[in-house]
């Protein structure tokens, strides 16, 4: 049965992403054609403010407890995150961990391409340059490599959440791989419908293992065996979790302390709840009072829909802009060298 908590959660996230895409991200879109690197940094910061909202709602409004054990993260390094998928919402719950141990603006997620069409959520994901895939590695490999090269060109210390099967997890572009195991002692929301029914997790446990990239095998066959071994360890870890007290560590603490204090995390959550409650209401008032706001609102909706139909998504336009500027820079450098 649908609950008021579930309606509040979904509505708050949707209105925040919908109005945020139009009124917070929309004004920065022209920057893409001037400096893709600055566009990426600014829009990542804006998107990160919204990513704090589900964290704040889960912990402050619905009382979820977050426990992180293991190695933690090294802020500023490029890493791939591989994680078990106990539910369809694990990628969102991961933000509760990253808010404490890393920086939300650095996270990118590999998602199926159909999600980019969702109004609000999908628009923000496009602006955030999430990596959309067709789930066919032969078709996705080229796009995946182009996006990764782009992030490296602009020196973006991203943390990329992916499905490891068939993916090249090695190379000079990465510093480490983070293997995260997530578990829920009770109240496991399998789908969005469970959240709508108010079935929020009471506790979310994360166990983080960091593998420096030089310890990861480079050949495809050895990498597949490495991933398989990690998954076997993960299954064994989960078995012990659910059979022996529902915790990953006897101490219940991470080896590496979080990069943010709990006071700072609490402050961020409070500001997030306040801002994302007031902001949609303010935008509704703006639309009601001013005709120019309504024209801008309609124009941005049309733009988001049309650009995806024609170009395939904002992340592809951003990638094309970067490749153009890089080609121009190479041409300029060659011209100087010849002179």
For each residue, the residues with C-beta under 8 A, 3 or more apart:
1: 197
2: 6 7 196 197 198
3: 6 7 196 197 198
4: 7 8 198
5: 8 9 61 62 198 200
6: 2 3 9 10 195 196 197 198 199
7: 2 3 4 10 11 196
8: 4 5 11 12 57 61
9: 5 6 12 13 54 57 61 62 195 196 200
10: 6 7 13 14 192 195 196
11: 7 8 14 15
12: 8 9 15 16 53 57 276 277
13: 9 10 16 17 53 54 57 121
14: 10 11 17 18 120 121
15: 11 12 18 19 120 280
16: 12 13 19 20 50 53 276 279 280
17: 13 14 20 21 50 120 121 123 124
18: 14 15 21 22 119 120 123
19: 15 16 22 23 24 120 279 280 283
20: 16 17 23 24 25 46 50 120 124 279
21: 17 18 24 25 26 120 123 124 127 300 304
22: 18 19 25 26 283 296 297 300 301
23: 19 20 26 27 283 286
24: 19 20 21 27 46
25: 20 21 22 28 29 43 46 47 123 124 127
26: 21 22 23 29 296 300
27: 23 24
28: 25 31 32 39 42 43 46
29: 25 26 32 39 127 314
30: 33 34
31: 28 34 35 38 39 42
32: 28 29 36 39 314 317 318 321
33: 30 321
34: 30 31 38 39
35: 31 38 39
36: 32 39 40 150 154 318 321 322 325
37: 40 41 154 155 322
38: 31 34 35 41 42
39: 28 29 31 32 34 35 36 42 43 318
40: 36 37 43 44 129 154 156 318
41: 37 38 44 45 156
42: 28 31 38 39 45 46
43: 25 28 39 40 46 47 127 128
44: 40 41 47 48 105 106 128 156
45: 41 42 48 49 105
46: 20 24 25 28 42 43 49 50
47: 25 43 44 50 51 105 124 127 128
48: 44 45 51 52 103 104 105
49: 45 46 52 272 275
50: 16 17 20 46 47 53 124 276
51: 47 48 54 55 95 99 104 107
52: 48 49 55 56 95 99 104 268 269 272
53: 12 13 16 50 56 57 272 273 276
54: 9 13 51 57 58 92 95
55: 51 52 58 59 95 96 99 269 272
56: 52 53 59 60 61 268 269 270 272 273 276
57: 8 9 12 13 53 54 60 61 62 273
58: 54 55 61 62 64 93 96 200 201 204
59: 55 56 62 63 64 65 66 96 269
60: 56 57 269 270 273
61: 5 8 9 56 57 58 273
62: 5 9 57 58 59 200
63: 59 202
64: 58 59 96 200 201 202 203 204
65: 59 202 203 204
66: 59 96 97 100 203 204 206
67: 203 204 205 206 247 248 252
68: 72 97 100 101 205 206 207 208 254 258
69: 205 206 207 208 247 248 249 251 252 253 254 255
70: 206 207 208 209 210 248 249 254 255
71: 178 208 209 210 254 255 256
72: 68 101 208 210 254 255 256 257 258
73: 77 79 98 101 102 159 178 208 210 256 259
74: 77 175 176 210 256
75: 102 103 259
76: 157
77: 73 74 157 175 176
78: 151 152 157 158 159 173 174 175 176
79: 73 159 160 174 175 176 177 178 210
80: 159 160 161 162 164 167 169 174 176 177 178
81: 94 107 159 160 161 162 177 178 180
82: 161 162 163 164 169 177 178 179 180 227 230
83: 90 91 94 161 179 180 181 182
84: 90 180 181 182 231 234 238
85: 88 90
86: 90 182 183 184 188
87: 90 184 188 189 190 191
88: 85 190 191 192
89: 92 93 189 191 192 195
90: 83 84 85 86 87 93 94 182
91: 83 94 109 111 161
92: 54 89 95
93: 58 89 90 96 97 182 201 204
94: 81 83 90 91 97 98 107 161 180 182 206
95: 51 52 54 55 92 98 99 104 107
96: 55 58 59 64 66 93 99 100 204
97: 66 68 93 94 100 101 180 204 206 208
98: 73 94 95 101 102 103 104 107 159
99: 51 52 55 95 96 104 260 265 268
100: 66 68 96 97 258 259 260 265
101: 68 72 73 97 98 208 254 256 258 259
102: 73 75 98 106 107 159 259
103: 48 75 98 106
104: 48 51 52 95 98 99 107
105: 44 45 47 48
106: 44 102 103 156 157 158 159
107: 51 81 94 95 98 102 104 158 159 160 161
108: 128 129 130 131 151 158 159 160 161
109: 91 125 130 131 160 161 162
110: 130 131 132 133 144 160 161 162 163
111: 91 115 116 125 130 131 132 133
112: 115 132 133 134 135
113: 116 132 133 134
114: 117
115: 111 112 118 121 122 125 132
116: 111 113 122 125 126 130 132 308 313
117: 114 122 308
118: 115 121 122
119: 18 122 123 301 304
120: 14 15 17 18 19 20 21 123 124
121: 13 14 17 115 118 124 125
122: 115 116 117 118 119 125 126
123: 17 18 21 25 119 120 126 127 304 314
124: 17 20 21 25 47 50 120 121 127 128
125: 109 111 115 116 121 122 128 130 132
126: 116 122 123 129 130 304 308 313 314 315
127: 21 25 29 43 47 123 124 314 315
128: 43 44 47 108 124 125
129: 40 108 126 147 151 315 318
130: 108 109 110 111 116 125 126 315
131: 108 109 110 111 143 144 147 160 162 315
132: 110 111 112 113 115 116 125 313 315
133: 110 111 112 113 136 140 143 144
134: 112 113 139 140
135: 112 140
136: 133 139 140
137: 140 141 166 167
138: 141
139: 134 136 142 143
140: 133 134 135 136 137 143 144
141: 137 138 144 145
142: 139 145 146
143: 131 133 139 140 146 147
144: 110 131 133 140 141 147 148 167
145: 141 142 148 149
146: 142 143 149 150 319
147: 129 131 143 144 150 151 315 319
148: 144 145 151 152 160 173
149: 145 146 152 153 173
150: 36 146 147 153 154 318 319 322
151: 78 108 129 147 148 154 156 158
152: 78 148 149 155 156 173
153: 149 150 322 326
154: 36 37 40 150 151 322
155: 37 152
156: 40 41 44 106 151 152
157: 76 77 78 106
158: 78 106 107 108 151
159: 73 78 79 80 81 98 102 106 107 108 178
160: 79 80 81 107 108 109 110 131 148
161: 80 81 82 83 91 94 107 108 109 110
162: 80 81 82 109 110 131 167
163: 82 110 167
164: 80 82 167 169 227
165: 227
166: 137
167: 80 137 144 162 163 164
168: 171 220 223
169: 80 82 164 174 177 216 223 227
170: 174 213 216 217 218 223
171: 168 174 213
172:
173: 78 148 149 152
174: 78 79 80 169 170 171 177 213
175: 74 77 78 79 212 213
176: 74 77 78 79 80 210 211 212 213
177: 79 80 81 82 169 174 210 211 213 216
178: 71 73 79 80 81 82 159 208 209 210 211
179: 82 83 208 209 210 211 230 234
180: 81 82 83 84 94 97 206 207 208 209
181: 83 84 206 207 209 234 237 238 248
182: 83 84 86 90 93 94 204 205 206
183: 86 205 207 238 241 242 246 248
184: 86 87 187 188 201 202 203 204 205
185: 202 203 205 246
186: 201 202 203
187: 184 199 200 201 202
188: 86 87 184 201
189: 87 89 194 195 199 200 201
190: 87 88 194
191: 87 88 89 194 195
192: 10 88 89 195 196
193: 196 197
194: 189 190 191 197 199
195: 6 9 10 89 189 191 192 198 199 200
196: 2 3 6 7 9 10 192 193
197: 1 2 3 6 193 194
198: 2 3 4 5 6 195
199: 6 187 189 194 195
200: 5 9 58 62 64 187 189 195
201: 58 64 93 184 186 187 188 189 204
202: 63 64 65 184 185 186 187
203: 64 65 66 67 184 185 186
204: 58 64 65 66 67 93 96 97 182 184 201
205: 67 68 69 182 183 184 185 241 246 247 248
206: 66 67 68 69 70 94 97 180 181 182
207: 68 69 70 180 181 183 237 248 249
208: 68 69 70 71 72 73 97 101 178 179 180 254
209: 70 71 178 179 180 181
210: 70 71 72 73 74 79 176 177 178 179
211: 176 177 178 179 215 216
212: 175 176 215 216
213: 170 171 174 175 176 177 216
214:
215: 211 212
216: 169 170 177 211 212 213 223 226
217: 170 222 223 225 226
218: 170 222 223
219: 222 223
220: 168 223 224
221: 224 225
222: 217 218 219 225 226
223: 168 169 170 216 217 218 219 220 226 227
224: 220 221 227 228
225: 217 221 222 228 229
226: 216 217 222 223 229 230
227: 82 164 165 169 223 224 230 231
228: 224 225 231 232
229: 225 226 232 233
230: 82 179 226 227 233 234
231: 84 227 228 234 235
232: 228 229 235 236
233: 229 230 236 237
234: 84 179 181 230 231 237 238
235: 231 232 238 239
236: 232 233 239 240
237: 181 207 233 234 240 241 248
238: 84 181 183 234 235 241 242
239: 235 236 242 243
240: 236 237 243 244
241: 183 205 237 238 244 246 247 248
242: 183 238 239 246
243: 239 240
244: 240 241
245:
246: 183 185 205 241 242
247: 67 69 205 241 250 252
248: 67 69 70 181 183 205 207 237 241
249: 69 70 207 252 253
250: 247
251: 69
252: 67 69 247 249
253: 69 249
254: 68 69 70 71 72 101 208 257 258
255: 69 70 71 72
256: 71 72 73 74 101
257: 72 254
258: 68 72 100 101 254 261 262 265
259: 73 75 100 101 102
260: 99 100 264 265 268
261: 258 264 265
262: 258 265 266
263: 266 267
264: 260 261 267 268
265: 99 100 258 260 261 262 268 269
266: 262 263 269 270
267: 263 264 270 271
268: 52 56 99 260 264 265 271 272
269: 52 55 56 59 60 265 266 272 273
270: 56 60 266 267 273 274
271: 267 268 274 275
272: 49 52 53 55 56 268 269 275 276
273: 53 56 57 60 61 269 270 276 277
274: 270 271 277 278
275: 49 271 272 278 279
276: 12 16 50 53 56 272 273 279 280
277: 12 273 274 280 281
278: 274 275 281 282
279: 16 19 20 275 276 282 283
280: 15 16 19 276 277 283 284
281: 277 278 284 285
282: 278 279 285 286
283: 19 22 23 279 280 286 287
284: 280 281 287 288
285: 281 282 288 289
286: 23 282 283 289 290 293
287: 283 284 290 293 294 297
288: 284 285
289: 285 286 293
290: 286 287 293 294
291: 294 295
292: 295 296
293: 286 287 289 290 296 297
294: 287 290 291 297 298
295: 291 292 298 299
296: 22 26 292 293 299 300
297: 22 287 293 294 300 301
298: 294 295 301 302
299: 295 296 302 303
300: 21 22 26 296 297 303 304
301: 22 119 297 298 304 305
302: 298 299 305 306
303: 299 300 306 307
304: 21 119 123 126 300 301 307 308
305: 301 302 308 309
306: 302 303 309 310
307: 303 304 310 311 313 314 317
308: 116 117 126 304 305 311 312 313 314
309: 305 306
310: 306 307
311: 307 308 316 317
312: 308 316
313: 116 126 132 307 308 316 317
314: 29 32 123 126 127 307 308 317 318
315: 126 127 129 130 131 132 147 318 319
316: 311 312 313 319 320
317: 32 307 311 313 314 320 321
318: 32 36 39 40 129 150 314 315 321 322
319: 146 147 150 315 316 322 323
320: 316 317 323 324
321: 32 33 36 317 318 324 325
322: 36 37 150 153 154 318 319 325 326
323: 319 320 326 327
324: 320 321 327 328
325: 36 321 322 328 329
326: 153 322 323 329 330
327: 323 324 330 331
328: 324 325 331 332
329: 325 326 332 333
330: 326 327 333 334
331: 327 328 334 335
332: 328 329 335 336
333: 329 330 336 337
334: 330 331 337 338
335: 331 332 338 339
336: 332 333 339
337: 333 334
338: 334 335
339: 335 336
